[in-house]
Amino acid sequence: MSITRFNESIAYFTYDKEKSRPYTNLETLYKEHGKDKVYKVLGLYINEGKFGEQGSAVLEDVQVNLPKHLNNVVKEIRSDEKLISDINAGLVGFSIYEYIPKNYNIKAYSIRWVDIEPEDFTQVDIDEIPF
């Protein structure tokens, strides 16, 4: 084990932090867009609230609270410079699924992480190049 694992990441998220993004939850997004929509992640945070730590994902137009069982995953992603770079490049997303927890008889929502393929560059016909 290397002592360097205790170094804090010097990478940071580069999305527009001045843009207002209201909070929502996974259930609302799932009901609005269904299970097949992929949401591009712009940033991930852990907030300290009344009920302890809570993961949060920044999306294009909203921030969404994540289930507590993802708190450690969010912390691990935030400490990985390569993953932060991938998020900044628009290569990380998630889809939402619903489930019924074993100890409760209610619907709950969580996410599956998704790799987003980089957008293809526009192909230019070689005959159109002026030189």
DRENTORKOL-3810 file (N, C-alpha, C; in nm, 4 decimals):
REM DRENTORKOL-3810
@n.u->0.0842; n.v->-0.1167; n.w->0.0000; ca.u->0.0000; ca.v->0.0000; ca.w->0.0000; c.u->0.0891; c.v->0.1235; c.w->0.0000
@n.u->0.0528; n.v->0.2187; n.w->-0.0804; ca.u->0.1308; ca.v->0.3405; ca.w->-0.0934; c.u->0.0705; c.v->0.4529; c.w->-0.0095
@n.u->0.1569; n.v->0.5302; n.w->0.0533; ca.u->0.1129; ca.v->0.6443; ca.w->0.1337; c.u->0.0475; c.v->0.7510; c.w->0.0464
@n.u->0.0746; n.v->0.7498; n.w->-0.0841; ca.u->0.0201; ca.v->0.8522; ca.w->-0.1730; c.u->-0.1324; c.v->0.8452; c.w->-0.1854
@n.u->-0.1917; n.v->0.7332; n.w->-0.1403; ca.u->-0.3375; ca.v->0.7243; ca.w->-0.1487; c.u->-0.4050; c.v->0.8268; c.w->-0.0570
@n.u->-0.3296; n.v->0.8868; n.w->0.0372; ca.u->-0.3862; ca.v->0.9866; ca.w->0.1260; c.u->-0.3749; c.v->1.1286; c.w->0.0699
@n.u->-0.3101; n.v->1.1434; n.w->-0.0443; ca.u->-0.3021; ca.v->1.2744; ca.w->-0.1067; c.u->-0.4384; c.v->1.3134; c.w->-0.1608
@n.u->-0.4760; n.v->1.4373; n.w->-0.1412; ca.u->-0.6015; ca.v->1.4845; ca.w->-0.1960; c.u->-0.5815; c.v->1.5138; c.w->-0.3441
@n.u->-0.6858; n.v->1.4899; n.w->-0.4188; ca.u->-0.6814; ca.v->1.5185; ca.w->-0.5614; c.u->-0.6676; c.v->1.6689; c.w->-0.5830
@n.u->-0.5850; n.v->1.7065; n.w->-0.6789; ca.u->-0.5729; ca.v->1.8479; ca.w->-0.7129; c.u->-0.6611; c.v->1.8815; c.w->-0.8328
@n.u->-0.7289; n.v->1.7807; n.w->-0.8856; ca.u->-0.8196; ca.v->1.8036; ca.w->-0.9967; c.u->-0.9507; c.v->1.8611; c.w->-0.9427
@n.u->-1.0206; n.v->1.9331; n.w->-1.0264; ca.u->-1.1480; ca.v->1.9917; ca.w->-0.9866; c.u->-1.2431; c.v->1.9897; c.w->-1.1053
@n.u->-1.3708; n.v->2.0043; n.w->-1.0764; ca.u->-1.4716; ca.v->2.0041; ca.w->-1.1816; c.u->-1.4761; c.v->2.1411; c.w->-1.2472
@n.u->-1.4965; n.v->2.1434; n.w->-1.3787; ca.u->-1.4855; ca.v->2.2677; ca.w->-1.4541; c.u->-1.6186; c.v->2.3186; c.w->-1.5098
@n.u->-1.7308; n.v->2.2651; n.w->-1.4656; ca.u->-1.8601; ca.v->2.3113; ca.w->-1.5169; c.u->-1.8861; c.v->2.4543; c.w->-1.4706
@n.u->-1.9868; n.v->2.5192; n.w->-1.5298; ca.u->-2.0241; ca.v->2.6562; ca.w->-1.4962; c.u->-2.0904; c.v->2.6590; c.w->-1.3585
@n.u->-2.0155; n.v->2.6987; n.w->-1.2586; ca.u->-2.0658; ca.v->2.6988; ca.w->-1.1209; c.u->-2.1568; c.v->2.8183; c.w->-1.0927
@n.u->-2.1606; n.v->2.9150; n.w->-1.1828; ca.u->-2.2464; ca.v->3.0323; ca.w->-1.1651; c.u->-2.3906; c.v->3.0037; c.w->-1.2066
@n.u->-2.4127; n.v->2.8999; n.w->-1.2858; ca.u->-2.5464; ca.v->2.8663; ca.w->-1.3337; c.u->-2.6297; c.v->2.8102; c.w->-1.2190
@n.u->-2.7516; n.v->2.8581; n.w->-1.2064; ca.u->-2.8426; ca.v->2.8099; ca.w->-1.1028; c.u->-2.8994; c.v->2.6742; c.w->-1.1427
@n.u->-2.8882; n.v->2.5780; n.w->-1.0510; ca.u->-2.9395; ca.v->2.4426; ca.w->-1.0748; c.u->-3.0191; c.v->2.4009; c.w->-0.9521
@n.u->-3.1513; n.v->2.3958; n.w->-0.9625; ca.u->-3.2311; ca.v->2.3542; ca.w->-0.8465; c.u->-3.2072; c.v->2.2071; c.w->-0.8143
@n.u->-3.2334; n.v->2.1705; n.w->-0.6880; ca.u->-3.2205; ca.v->2.0310; ca.w->-0.6463; c.u->-3.3443; c.v->1.9529; c.w->-0.6871
@n.u->-3.3230; n.v->1.8259; n.w->-0.7200; ca.u->-3.4318; ca.v->1.7333; ca.w->-0.7464; c.u->-3.3903; c.v->1.5976; c.w->-0.6912
@n.u->-3.4701; n.v->1.4961; n.w->-0.7175; ca.u->-3.4352; ca.v->1.3624; ca.w->-0.6714; c.u->-3.4475; c.v->1.2630; c.w->-0.7862
@n.u->-3.3962; n.v->1.1440; n.w->-0.7645; ca.u->-3.3959; ca.v->1.0423; ca.w->-0.8690; c.u->-3.5371; c.v->1.0012; c.w->-0.9093
@n.u->-3.6271; n.v->0.9942; n.w->-0.8129; ca.u->-3.7649; ca.v->0.9553; ca.w->-0.8442; c.u->-3.8283; c.v->1.0517; c.w->-0.9447
@n.u->-3.8111; n.v->1.1807; n.w->-0.9225; ca.u->-3.8677; ca.v->1.2808; ca.w->-1.0132; c.u->-3.8102; c.v->1.2661; c.w->-1.1534
@n.u->-3.6780; n.v->1.2511; n.w->-1.1639; ca.u->-3.6152; ca.v->1.2346; ca.w->-1.2949; c.u->-3.6626; c.v->1.1066; c.w->-1.3629
@n.u->-3.6743; n.v->0.9990; n.w->-1.2861; ca.u->-3.7187; ca.v->0.8705; ca.w->-1.3404; c.u->-3.8610; c.v->0.8823; c.w->-1.3950
@n.u->-3.9483; n.v->0.9482; n.w->-1.3207; ca.u->-4.0878; ca.v->0.9636; ca.w->-1.3646; c.u->-4.0992; c.v->1.0562; c.w->-1.4850
@n.u->-4.0117; n.v->1.1543; n.w->-1.4973; ca.u->-4.0147; ca.v->1.2473; ca.w->-1.6103; c.u->-3.9547; c.v->1.1877; c.w->-1.7371
@n.u->-3.8459; n.v->1.1086; n.w->-1.7233; ca.u->-3.7698; ca.v->1.0658; ca.w->-1.8415; c.u->-3.7561; c.v->0.9143; c.w->-1.8573
@n.u->-3.7943; n.v->0.8381; n.w->-1.7567; ca.u->-3.7872; ca.v->0.6934; ca.w->-1.7680; c.u->-3.6498; c.v->0.6364; c.w->-1.7372
@n.u->-3.6392; n.v->0.5054; n.w->-1.7558; ca.u->-3.5183; ca.v->0.4332; ca.w->-1.7166; c.u->-3.4064; c.v->0.4382; c.w->-1.8198
@n.u->-3.4377; n.v->0.4745; n.w->-1.9428; ca.u->-3.3370; ca.v->0.4671; ca.w->-2.0487; c.u->-3.2574; c.v->0.5959; c.w->-2.0697
@n.u->-3.2996; n.v->0.7037; n.w->-2.0091; ca.u->-3.2275; ca.v->0.8300; ca.w->-2.0270; c.u->-3.0923; c.v->0.8230; c.w->-1.9574
@n.u->-2.9911; n.v->0.8738; n.w->-2.0243; ca.u->-2.8572; ca.v->0.8852; ca.w->-1.9663; c.u->-2.8339; c.v->1.0322; c.w->-1.9327
@n.u->-2.7966; n.v->1.0571; n.w->-1.8082; ca.u->-2.7699; ca.v->1.1920; ca.w->-1.7595; c.u->-2.6194; c.v->1.2128; c.w->-1.7539
@n.u->-2.5721; n.v->1.3174; n.w->-1.8184; ca.u->-2.4293; ca.v->1.3484; ca.w->-1.8154; c.u->-2.3948; c.v->1.4160; c.w->-1.6834
@n.u->-2.2935; n.v->1.3637; n.w->-1.6159; ca.u->-2.2501; ca.v->1.4164; ca.w->-1.4860; c.u->-2.1478; c.v->1.5276; c.w->-1.5089
@n.u->-2.1715; n.v->1.6433; n.w->-1.4462; ca.u->-2.0786; ca.v->1.7559; ca.w->-1.4553; c.u->-1.9930; c.v->1.7704; c.w->-1.3299
@n.u->-2.0382; n.v->1.7134; n.w->-1.2195; ca.u->-1.9650; ca.v->1.7213; ca.w->-1.0937; c.u->-2.0303; c.v->1.6320; c.w->-0.9898
@n.u->-1.9546; n.v->1.5954; n.w->-0.8878; ca.u->-2.0039; ca.v->1.5123; ca.w->-0.7778; c.u->-1.9549; c.v->1.5704; c.w->-0.6460
@n.u->-2.0438; n.v->1.5721; n.w->-0.5474; ca.u->-2.0089; ca.v->1.6285; ca.w->-0.4172; c.u->-2.0692; c.v->1.5461; c.w->-0.3052
@n.u->-2.0154; n.v->1.5631; n.w->-0.1863; ca.u->-2.0741; ca.v->1.5104; ca.w->-0.0639; c.u->-2.1130; c.v->1.6312; c.w->0.0203
@n.u->-2.2406; n.v->1.6402; n.w->0.0520; ca.u->-2.2906; ca.v->1.7481; ca.w->0.1366; c.u->-2.3173; c.v->1.6933; c.w->0.2759
@n.u->-2.2997; n.v->1.7773; n.w->0.3745; ca.u->-2.3313; ca.v->1.7394; ca.w->0.5122; c.u->-2.4644; c.v->1.8031; c.w->0.5468
@n.u->-2.5615; n.v->1.7219; n.w->0.5811; ca.u->-2.6951; ca.v->1.7734; ca.w->0.6113; c.u->-2.7464; c.v->1.7256; c.w->0.7442
@n.u->-2.8715; n.v->1.7494; n.w->0.7654; ca.u->-2.9385; ca.v->1.7143; ca.w->0.8896; c.u->-2.9309; c.v->1.5646; c.w->0.9196
@n.u->-2.9302; n.v->1.4832; n.w->0.8144; ca.u->-2.9278; ca.v->1.3382; ca.w->0.8314; c.u->-2.7925; c.v->1.2769; c.w->0.7943
@n.u->-2.6863; n.v->1.3565; n.w->0.7984; ca.u->-2.5530; ca.v->1.3060; ca.w->0.7698; c.u->-2.5090; c.v->1.3378; c.w->0.6277
@n.u->-2.4116; n.v->1.2634; n.w->0.5818; ca.u->-2.3560; ca.v->1.2859; ca.w->0.4480; c.u->-2.4552; c.v->1.2454; c.w->0.3400
@n.u->-2.4539; n.v->1.3222; n.w->0.2305; ca.u->-2.5432; ca.v->1.2962; ca.w->0.1183; c.u->-2.4683; c.v->1.3271; c.w->-0.0109
@n.u->-2.4571; n.v->1.2289; n.w->-0.0993; ca.u->-2.3947; ca.v->1.2513; ca.w->-0.2293; c.u->-2.4864; c.v->1.3326; c.w->-0.3184
@n.u->-2.4263; n.v->1.4103; n.w->-0.4047; ca.u->-2.5016; ca.v->1.4952; ca.w->-0.4963; c.u->-2.4309; c.v->1.4974; c.w->-0.6307
@n.u->-2.5091; n.v->1.4878; n.w->-0.7378; ca.u->-2.4546; ca.v->1.4960; ca.w->-0.8735; c.u->-2.5033; c.v->1.6246; c.w->-0.9387
@n.u->-2.4120; n.v->1.6938; n.w->-1.0034; ca.u->-2.4466; ca.v->1.8139; ca.w->-1.0786; c.u->-2.4703; c.v->1.7714; c.w->-1.2232
@n.u->-2.5900; n.v->1.8040; n.w->-1.2740; ca.u->-2.6252; ca.v->1.7762; ca.w->-1.4130; c.u->-2.6393; c.v->1.9091; c.w->-1.4859
@n.u->-2.6751; n.v->1.9055; n.w->-1.6111; ca.u->-2.6828; ca.v->2.0279; ca.w->-1.6905; c.u->-2.7783; c.v->2.1311; c.w->-1.6295
@n.u->-2.8984; n.v->2.0882; n.w->-1.5920; ca.u->-2.9985; ca.v->2.1838; ca.w->-1.5454; c.u->-3.0397; c.v->2.1670; c.w->-1.4000
@n.u->-2.9956; n.v->2.0611; n.w->-1.3346; ca.u->-3.0348; ca.v->2.0343; ca.w->-1.1958; c.u->-2.9193; c.v->1.9726; c.w->-1.1186
@n.u->-2.9355; n.v->1.9712; n.w->-0.9869; ca.u->-2.8510; ca.v->1.8903; ca.w->-0.8997; c.u->-2.9420; c.v->1.7838; c.w->-0.8422
@n.u->-2.8905; n.v->1.6632; n.w->-0.8303; ca.u->-2.9738; ca.v->1.5537; ca.w->-0.7825; c.u->-2.9070; c.v->1.4851; c.w->-0.6642
@n.u->-2.9861; n.v->1.4637; n.w->-0.5609; ca.u->-2.9361; ca.v->1.3903; ca.w->-0.4454; c.u->-2.9247; c.v->1.2427; c.w->-0.4814
@n.u->-2.8164; n.v->1.1814; n.w->-0.4386; ca.u->-2.7923; ca.v->1.0400; ca.w->-0.4663; c.u->-2.8172; c.v->0.9588; c.w->-0.3392
@n.u->-2.8482; n.v->0.8300; n.w->-0.3534; ca.u->-2.8708; ca.v->0.7460; ca.w->-0.2351; c.u->-2.7455; c.v->0.7366; c.w->-0.1480
@n.u->-2.7674; n.v->0.7213; n.w->-0.0191; ca.u->-2.6559; ca.v->0.7143; ca.w->0.0764; c.u->-2.5611; c.v->0.5989; c.w->0.0479
@n.u->-2.6116; n.v->0.4900; n.w->-0.0121; ca.u->-2.5222; ca.v->0.3769; ca.w->-0.0392; c.u->-2.4168; c.v->0.4106; c.w->-0.1451
@n.u->-2.4283; n.v->0.5271; n.w->-0.2094; ca.u->-2.3285; ca.v->0.5700; ca.w->-0.3077; c.u->-2.2275; c.v->0.6694; c.w->-0.2508
@n.u->-2.2394; n.v->0.7052; n.w->-0.1235; ca.u->-2.1482; ca.v->0.8041; ca.w->-0.0657; c.u->-2.0018; c.v->0.7645; c.w->-0.0827
@n.u->-1.9674; n.v->0.6403; n.w->-0.0529; ca.u->-1.8274; ca.v->0.5980; ca.w->-0.0657; c.u->-1.7816; c.v->0.5977; c.w->-0.2109
@n.u->-1.8710; n.v->0.5641; n.w->-0.3020; ca.u->-1.8367; ca.v->0.5664; ca.w->-0.4447; c.u->-1.8084; c.v->0.7102; c.w->-0.4881
@n.u->-1.8934; n.v->0.8034; n.w->-0.4464; ca.u->-1.8733; ca.v->0.9445; ca.w->-0.4808; c.u->-1.7390; c.v->0.9934; c.w->-0.4252
@n.u->-1.7066; n.v->0.9564; n.w->-0.3033; ca.u->-1.5780; ca.v->0.9966; ca.w->-0.2447; c.u->-1.4615; c.v->0.9382; c.w->-0.3240
@n.u->-1.4752; n.v->0.8138; n.w->-0.3645; ca.u->-1.3682; ca.v->0.7498; ca.w->-0.4416; c.u->-1.3514; c.v->0.8164; c.w->-0.5781
@n.u->-1.4614; n.v->0.8467; n.w->-0.6446; ca.u->-1.4541; ca.v->0.9158; ca.w->-0.7743; c.u->-1.3875; c.v->1.0509; c.w->-0.7567
@n.u->-1.4254; n.v->1.1247; n.w->-0.6526; ca.u->-1.3691; ca.v->1.2586; ca.w->-0.6294; c.u->-1.2201; c.v->1.2560; c.w->-0.5999
@n.u->-1.1680; n.v->1.1425; n.w->-0.5574; ca.u->-1.0248; ca.v->1.1339; ca.w->-0.5279; c.u->-0.9443; c.v->1.0798; c.w->-0.6457
@n.u->-1.0091; n.v->1.0550; n.w->-0.7574; ca.u->-0.9432; ca.v->0.9971; ca.w->-0.8747; c.u->-0.9334; c.v->1.1032; c.w->-0.9851
@n.u->-0.8121; n.v->1.1528; n.w->-1.0075; ca.u->-0.7929; ca.v->1.2606; ca.w->-1.1051; c.u->-0.8372; c.v->1.2206; c.w->-1.2453
@n.u->-0.8166; n.v->1.0956; n.w->-1.2828; ca.u->-0.8569; ca.v->1.0494; ca.w->-1.4166; c.u->-1.0085; c.v->1.0540; c.w->-1.4297
@n.u->-1.0816; n.v->1.0107; n.w->-1.3280; ca.u->-1.2275; ca.v->1.0147; ca.w->-1.3352; c.u->-1.2793; c.v->1.1584; c.w->-1.3368
@n.u->-1.2156; n.v->1.2467; n.w->-1.2609; ca.u->-1.2544; ca.v->1.3878; ca.w->-1.2655; c.u->-1.2303; c.v->1.4434; c.w->-1.4052
@n.u->-1.1202; n.v->1.4072; n.w->-1.4658; ca.u->-1.0910; ca.v->1.4495; ca.w->-1.6030; c.u->-1.1963; c.v->1.3947; c.w->-1.6998
@n.u->-1.2356; n.v->1.2693; n.w->-1.6816; ca.u->-1.3396; ca.v->1.2107; ca.w->-1.7675; c.u->-1.4727; c.v->1.2829; c.w->-1.7497
@n.u->-1.5067; n.v->1.3183; n.w->-1.6263; ca.u->-1.6301; ca.v->1.3935; ca.w->-1.6018; c.u->-1.6224; c.v->1.5290; c.w->-1.6706
@n.u->-1.5097; n.v->1.5979; n.w->-1.6575; ca.u->-1.4932; ca.v->1.7284; ca.w->-1.7226; c.u->-1.5012; c.v->1.7181; c.w->-1.8743
@n.u->-1.4624; n.v->1.6024; n.w->-1.9294; ca.u->-1.4669; ca.v->1.5811; ca.w->-2.0745; c.u->-1.6049; c.v->1.5330; c.w->-2.1211
@n.u->-1.6984; n.v->1.5171; n.w->-2.0281; ca.u->-1.8333; ca.v->1.4746; ca.w->-2.0657; c.u->-1.8460; c.v->1.3261; c.w->-2.0926
@n.u->-1.7603; n.v->1.2449; n.w->-2.0315; ca.u->-1.7569; ca.v->1.1018; ca.w->-2.0608; c.u->-1.8214; c.v->1.0155; c.w->-1.9529
@n.u->-1.8805; n.v->1.0782; n.w->-1.8496; ca.u->-1.9391; ca.v->1.0027; ca.w->-1.7390; c.u->-2.0865; c.v->1.0396; c.w->-1.7251
@n.u->-2.1685; n.v->0.9384; n.w->-1.7122; ca.u->-2.3112; ca.v->0.9610; ca.w->-1.6931; c.u->-2.3713; c.v->0.8526; c.w->-1.6076
@n.u->-2.5023; n.v->0.8584; n.w->-1.5944; ca.u->-2.5734; ca.v->0.7520; ca.w->-1.5241; c.u->-2.7149; c.v->0.7408; c.w->-1.5771
@n.u->-2.7724; n.v->0.6237; n.w->-1.5568; ca.u->-2.9149; ca.v->0.6027; ca.w->-1.5797; c.u->-2.9752; c.v->0.5652; c.w->-1.4447
@n.u->-3.1061; n.v->0.5749; n.w->-1.4357; ca.u->-3.1748; ca.v->0.5522; ca.w->-1.3086; c.u->-3.2553; c.v->0.4229; c.w->-1.3167
@n.u->-3.2554; n.v->0.3477; n.w->-1.2078; ca.u->-3.3410; ca.v->0.2291; ca.w->-1.1996; c.u->-3.4179; c.v->0.2321; c.w->-1.0685
@n.u->-3.5306; n.v->0.1617; n.w->-1.0683; ca.u->-3.6085; ca.v->0.1521; ca.w->-0.9452; c.u->-3.5991; c.v->0.0108; c.w->-0.8891
@n.u->-3.6122; n.v->0.0011; n.w->-0.7576; ca.u->-3.6058; ca.v->-0.1286; ca.w->-0.6898; c.u->-3.6827; c.v->-0.1194; c.w->-0.5585
@n.u->-3.7079; n.v->-0.2335; n.w->-0.4970; ca.u->-3.7716; ca.v->-0.2381; ca.w->-0.3655; c.u->-3.6692; c.v->-0.2964; c.w->-0.2683
@n.u->-3.6249; n.v->-0.2165; n.w->-0.1704; ca.u->-3.5270; ca.v->-0.2661; ca.w->-0.0732; c.u->-3.5827; c.v->-0.3837; c.w->0.0068
@n.u->-3.4947; n.v->-0.4715; n.w->0.0491; ca.u->-3.5346; ca.v->-0.5912; ca.w->0.1232; c.u->-3.6094; c.v->-0.5587; c.w->0.2522
@n.u->-3.5681; n.v->-0.4568; n.w->0.3235; ca.u->-3.6270; ca.v->-0.4261; ca.w->0.4546; c.u->-3.7468; c.v->-0.3319; c.w->0.4485
@n.u->-3.7809; n.v->-0.2835; n.w->0.3309; ca.u->-3.8900; ca.v->-0.1861; ca.w->0.3193; c.u->-3.9798; c.v->-0.2275; c.w->0.2035
@n.u->-4.1036; n.v->-0.1889; n.w->0.2100; ca.u->-4.1974; ca.v->-0.2206; ca.w->0.1034; c.u->-4.2320; c.v->-0.0938; c.w->0.0253
@n.u->-4.1290; n.v->-0.0251; n.w->-0.0215; ca.u->-4.1477; ca.v->0.0978; ca.w->-0.0989; c.u->-4.0554; c.v->0.0945; c.w->-0.2202
@n.u->-4.0902; n.v->0.1712; n.w->-0.3215; ca.u->-4.0001; ca.v->0.1850; ca.w->-0.4359; c.u->-3.8873; c.v->0.2794; c.w->-0.3976
@n.u->-3.7693; n.v->0.2424; n.w->-0.4379; ca.u->-3.6517; ca.v->0.3271; ca.w->-0.4178; c.u->-3.5828; c.v->0.3413; c.w->-0.5533
@n.u->-3.4918; n.v->0.4366; n.w->-0.5627; ca.u->-3.4246; ca.v->0.4652; ca.w->-0.6894; c.u->-3.2750; c.v->0.4740; c.w->-0.6671
@n.u->-3.2002; n.v->0.4239; n.w->-0.7634; ca.u->-3.0551; ca.v->0.4343; ca.w->-0.7598; c.u->-3.0060; c.v->0.4520; c.w->-0.9034
@n.u->-2.8751; n.v->0.4504; n.w->-0.9207; ca.u->-2.8193; ca.v->0.4769; ca.w->-1.0537; c.u->-2.7243; c.v->0.3659; c.w->-1.0960
@n.u->-2.7072; n.v->0.3569; n.w->-1.2258; ca.u->-2.6028; ca.v->0.2752; ca.w->-1.2878; c.u->-2.5104; c.v->0.3729; c.w->-1.3608
@n.u->-2.3822; n.v->0.3648; n.w->-1.3323; ca.u->-2.2857; ca.v->0.4507; ca.w->-1.4002; c.u->-2.2755; c.v->0.4091; c.w->-1.5457
@n.u->-2.2572; n.v->0.5064; n.w->-1.6333; ca.u->-2.2519; ca.v->0.4830; ca.w->-1.7773; c.u->-2.1314; c.v->0.5566; c.w->-1.8352
@n.u->-2.0549; n.v->0.4857; n.w->-1.9188; ca.u->-1.9506; ca.v->0.5523; ca.w->-1.9972; c.u->-2.0179; c.v->0.6187; c.w->-2.1161
@n.u->-1.9902; n.v->0.7452; n.w->-2.1361; ca.u->-2.0437; ca.v->0.8188; ca.w->-2.2509; c.u->-1.9343; c.v->0.8276; c.w->-2.3553
@n.u->-1.9673; n.v->0.7877; n.w->-2.4741; ca.u->-1.8701; ca.v->0.7931; ca.w->-2.5834; c.u->-1.8464; c.v->0.9376; c.w->-2.6231
@n.u->-1.7208; n.v->0.9725; n.w->-2.6534; ca.u->-1.6932; ca.v->1.1091; ca.w->-2.6985; c.u->-1.7655; c.v->1.1353; c.w->-2.8298
@n.u->-1.8087; n.v->1.2585; n.w->-2.8465; ca.u->-1.8773; ca.v->1.2931; ca.w->-2.9702; c.u->-1.7796; c.v->1.2813; c.w->-3.0859
@n.u->-1.8305; n.v->1.2260; n.w->-3.1961; ca.u->-1.7471; ca.v->1.2107; ca.w->-3.3143; c.u->-1.7124; c.v->1.3475; c.w->-3.3709
@n.u->-1.5907; n.v->1.3586; n.w->-3.4223; ca.u->-1.5514; ca.v->1.4806; ca.w->-3.4905; c.u->-1.6195; c.v->1.4842; c.w->-3.6261
@n.u->-1.6499; n.v->1.6027; n.w->-3.6728; ca.u->-1.7116; ca.v->1.6158; ca.w->-3.8031; c.u->-1.6133; c.v->1.5699; c.w->-3.9096
@n.u->-1.6579; n.v->1.4808; n.w->-3.9930; ca.u->-1.5739; ca.v->1.4313; ca.w->-4.1017; c.u->-1.5701; c.v->1.5345; c.w->-4.2141
@n.u->-1.4522; n.v->1.5635; n.w->-4.2631; ca.u->-1.4349; ca.v->1.6591; ca.w->-4.3721; c.u->-1.3899; c.v->1.5822; c.w->-4.4948
@n.u->-1.4558; n.v->1.6098; n.w->-4.6058; ca.u->-1.4173; ca.v->1.5466; ca.w->-4.7317; c.u->-1.2803; c.v->1.5999; c.w->-4.7707
@n.u->-1.1877; n.v->1.5102; n.w->-4.8010; ca.u->-1.0496; ca.v->1.5479; ca.w->-4.8327; c.u->-1.0415; c.v->1.6427; c.w->-4.9517
@n.u->-1.1392; n.v->1.6368; n.w->-5.0439; ca.u->-1.1391; ca.v->1.7254; ca.w->-5.1606; c.u->-1.1772; c.v->1.8678; c.w->-5.1216
@n.u->-1.2346; n.v->1.8877; n.w->-5.0034; ca.u->-1.2774; ca.v->2.0209; ca.w->-4.9616; c.u->-1.1678; c.v->2.0980; c.w->-4.8885
@n.u->-1.0565; n.v->2.0329; n.w->-4.8564; ca.u->-0.9484; ca.v->2.1000; ca.w->-4.7856; c.u->-0.8768; c.v->2.1923; c.w->-4.8841
@n.u->-0.8612; n.v->2.3213; n.w->-4.8490; ca.u->-0.8099; ca.v->2.4203; ca.w->-4.9446; c.u->-0.6594; c.v->2.4165; c.w->-4.9694
@n.u->-0.5865; n.v->2.3292; n.w->-4.9078; ca.u->-0.4408; ca.v->2.3280; ca.w->-4.9296; c.u->-0.3948; c.v->2.1934; c.w->-4.9740
END
